[in-house]
Amino acid sequence: MRGNVIIIGGGFGGLSAGALLSKSGIPVTLFESDTVLGGRAKCIEKEGYIVDLGLHANRFGDDGPAARVLKMVGQAITFAHKKDRTSYVYQDGKLIKRPNAIEDFLQTELVPEESRQALLQTVFAMVAEDPADWYEKALLQFVEQHTQDEHVKRFFRLLGFTIIAPDIETASAGEVISFIKNAQMAKEPLAEPVGGAKQIIDKLESVIRSTGGEIKTGTRVERIELQDGKAIGVTAGGRLYTASAIVFTPPIQHLFQFIKKDYFSPDFVSYAENLEPTSGVSIDFGLRKPVADMEGNIICLDPVVLGSFPSNYDSTLAPAGKQLSTWLMVVPYAEAKKGPTLKNALDSLRDFIRNLYPTFFDNVEWERPLAYLILDGVHLKVGQTRKDRHSIQSPHVRNLFFVGDTAQGDGCSGDIAFDSATKAAPMIQDYLATARNQL
Ligand SMILES: Cc1cc2nc3c(=O)[nH]c(=O)nc-3n(C[C@H](O)[C@H](O)[C@H](O)COP(=O)(O)OP(=O)(O)OC[C@H]3O[C@@H](n4cnc5c(N)ncnc54)[C@H](O)[C@@H]3O)c2cc1C
């Protein structure tokens, strides 16, 4: 009998791990406390709109980590291809085109003409670097090695924002370099699934179910149970479910709600409790008539805002003649921890939108404001990069595996969840095979 696996959590990470394991013939049971799958990427249907949790950008399209997981389980993502990928940066009171390709850097109005050569040289220098040499150095350090031009430094905050780390004083240069290199190689740097993240979630769910895996939604895991230093299963709804291995996918900051700290080293406990996430607020809007026709995004660095009108490139997301718009404001975690800051950020975000589109709020049918202390599980600053984070297989409890956007996967945000699942699946298979041979 092959060992069975319990997966805690039905977000990108848990569903990916579940689909990969189930497809390879390993019996899985996935527990999700919510009644709906998707976790921080869950989607709702509301008055004819399909609404992701805020804007859910899918990086590198068919070459990205989400598409890779789906390919591994025999599926493909159907993308909504944009006709016009122009995105805009709101800077100095106006919307300025964001350069799409390196050639565009020599014309970009985001820096004055006299700074463009320095910008181009610094970007060229960046793509020639090996990310591994730069993970533990800040983006600002990289830029200052090439130029002291303040306009170029400001531009590099935009590159930091690609990994949700516009604070170039602390953002890891290696993580940004890795992102830029992947974006250069991808046919499409950003390509969204038709119907939003739900397409990915539904496909992963169907793979698990069709290969004999079990999904228990609305079932909260209360504890991970251990015996002689090994996880033996979980307690959920007052009942013990046993397993040969357990995959934990909520952010690692929540681990000790499930398992006693005593099983781990003090260094690991301190690391897991103090790993800094990104924080922020989002507002999704149903608009009774279109307010803007752009298919790209709007980015602002001061305040840090990302906006989009997703129904412009994917008409399935809003009823005919109406428009879906979604906005995100990133708030430093240290600030967000003080509760009122997040509420104030929602007001600032509304003011930002009103300033940009004075008639926007005349057209709002409904809005959904949300605040998150954990937006991305990890802020990709120096000391928290892929090489610094906890290993996928716990060194303390050998049959406990960590998957999700705080684990040791590549990329940023949801990409880490997908990538860590692809790394975890063979490790779990090896562990189960070895454990079986030892019997
Ligand atoms: C507003 C917003 C916008 C974002 N935008 C982007 C973006 O543009 N691009 C991008 O790549 N990423 C984005 N992200 C981040 C992305 O959503 C996450 O990185 C990703 O969804 C994390 O997946 P995960 O599986 O690691 O964790 P989660 O999605 O958090 O999954 C963990 C799951 O565990 C479940 N769980 C927790 N406790 C229990 C329990 N006791 N028992 C059972 N189940 C439990 C949770 O309900 C959850 O479903 C955004 C996030 C937010 C909030």
The ligand as a Tripos MOL2 file, in Angstrom:
@<TRIPOS>MOLECULE
LIG
   53    58     1     0     0
SMALL
NO_CHARGES

@<TRIPOS>ATOM
      1 C1         -5.5990   41.1750   -3.0290 C.3       1 LIG1
      2 C2         -4.5120   40.2640   -3.4460 C.ar      1 LIG1
      3 C3         -3.9320   40.4360   -4.6730 C.ar      1 LIG1
      4 C4         -2.9180   39.5710   -5.0740 C.ar      1 LIG1
      5 N1         -2.3910   39.7370   -6.3210 N.ar      1 LIG1
      6 C5         -1.5230   38.8250   -6.7820 C.ar      1 LIG1
      7 C6         -1.0610   38.8950   -8.1230 C.ar      1 LIG1
      8 O1         -1.4010   39.8130   -8.8680 O.2       1 LIG1
      9 N2         -0.2250   37.9160   -8.5580 N.ar      1 LIG1
     10 C7          0.1920   36.9040   -7.7420 C.ar      1 LIG1
     11 O2          0.9530   36.0330   -8.1810 O.2       1 LIG1
     12 N3         -0.2130   36.8340   -6.4680 N.ar      1 LIG1
     13 C8         -1.0570   37.7660   -5.9680 C.ar      1 LIG1
     14 N4         -1.4800   37.7000   -4.6770 N.ar      1 LIG1
     15 C9         -0.8820   36.6780   -3.7970 C.3       1 LIG1
     16 C10        -1.4750   35.3130   -4.0660 C.3       1 LIG1
     17 O3         -2.8670   35.3640   -3.9150 O.3       1 LIG1
     18 C11        -0.8860   34.3410   -3.0760 C.3       1 LIG1
     19 O4          0.5110   34.3390   -3.1800 O.3       1 LIG1
     20 C12        -1.3840   32.9200   -3.3110 C.3       1 LIG1
     21 O5         -2.7650   32.8630   -3.4910 O.3       1 LIG1
     22 C13        -0.9510   32.0800   -2.1070 C.3       1 LIG1
     23 O6         -1.3990   30.7520   -2.2630 O.3       1 LIG1
     24 P1         -1.0750   29.7210   -1.1260 P.3       1 LIG1
     25 O7         -1.6530   28.4300   -1.5400 O.co2     1 LIG1
     26 O8          0.3630   29.7820   -0.8100 O.co2     1 LIG1
     27 O9         -1.7750   30.2720    0.1920 O.3       1 LIG1
     28 P2         -3.3250   30.5320    0.4810 P.3       1 LIG1
     29 O10        -4.0250   30.9870   -0.7290 O.co2     1 LIG1
     30 O11        -3.3810   31.4010    1.6830 O.co2     1 LIG1
     31 O12        -3.8680   29.0800    0.8380 O.3       1 LIG1
     32 C14        -3.8620   28.5530    2.1210 C.3       1 LIG1
     33 C15        -5.2150   27.9180    2.3400 C.3       1 LIG1
     34 O13        -5.2240   27.2810    3.6190 O.3       1 LIG1
     35 C16        -6.5280   27.4070    4.1430 C.3       1 LIG1
     36 N5         -6.4590   27.2050    5.5880 N.ar      1 LIG1
     37 C17        -5.9420   28.0190    6.5280 C.ar      1 LIG1
     38 N6         -6.1010   27.4830    7.7550 N.ar      1 LIG1
     39 C18        -6.7250   26.2860    7.5560 C.ar      1 LIG1
     40 C19        -7.1510   25.2620    8.4390 C.ar      1 LIG1
     41 N7         -6.9960   25.3690    9.7650 N.pl3     1 LIG1
     42 N8         -7.7300   24.1710    7.9270 N.ar      1 LIG1
     43 C20        -7.9200   24.0310    6.5890 C.ar      1 LIG1
     44 N9         -7.5440   25.0020    5.7070 N.ar      1 LIG1
     45 C21        -6.9490   26.0930    6.1880 C.ar      1 LIG1
     46 C22        -6.9020   28.8360    3.7660 C.3       1 LIG1
     47 O14        -8.3020   29.0500    3.8320 O.3       1 LIG1
     48 C23        -6.3570   28.9260    2.3600 C.3       1 LIG1
     49 O15        -7.3140   28.5480    1.4070 O.3       1 LIG1
     50 C24        -2.4700   38.5490   -4.2210 C.ar      1 LIG1
     51 C25        -3.0550   38.3770   -2.9680 C.ar      1 LIG1
     52 C26        -4.0740   39.2100   -2.5840 C.ar      1 LIG1
     53 C27        -4.6920   38.9960   -1.2340 C.3       1 LIG1
@<TRIPOS>BOND
     1     1     2 1
     2     2     3 ar
     3     2    52 ar
     4     3     4 ar
     5     4     5 ar
     6     4    50 ar
     7     5     6 ar
     8     6     7 ar
     9     6    13 1
    10     7     8 2
    11     7     9 ar
    12     9    10 ar
    13    10    11 2
    14    10    12 ar
    15    12    13 ar
    16    13    14 ar
    17    14    15 1
    18    14    50 ar
    19    15    16 1
    20    16    17 1
    21    16    18 1
    22    18    19 1
    23    18    20 1
    24    20    21 1
    25    20    22 1
    26    22    23 1
    27    23    24 1
    28    24    25 2
    29    24    26 1
    30    24    27 1
    31    27    28 1
    32    28    29 2
    33    28    30 1
    34    28    31 1
    35    31    32 1
    36    32    33 1
    37    33    34 1
    38    33    48 1
    39    34    35 1
    40    35    36 1
    41    35    46 1
    42    36    37 ar
    43    36    45 ar
    44    37    38 ar
    45    38    39 ar
    46    39    40 ar
    47    39    45 ar
    48    40    41 1
    49    40    42 ar
    50    42    43 ar
    51    43    44 ar
    52    44    45 ar
    53    46    47 1
    54    46    48 1
    55    48    49 1
    56    50    51 ar
    57    51    52 ar
    58    52    53 1
@<TRIPOS>SUBSTRUCTURE
     1 LIG1         1 GROUP 0 **** ****
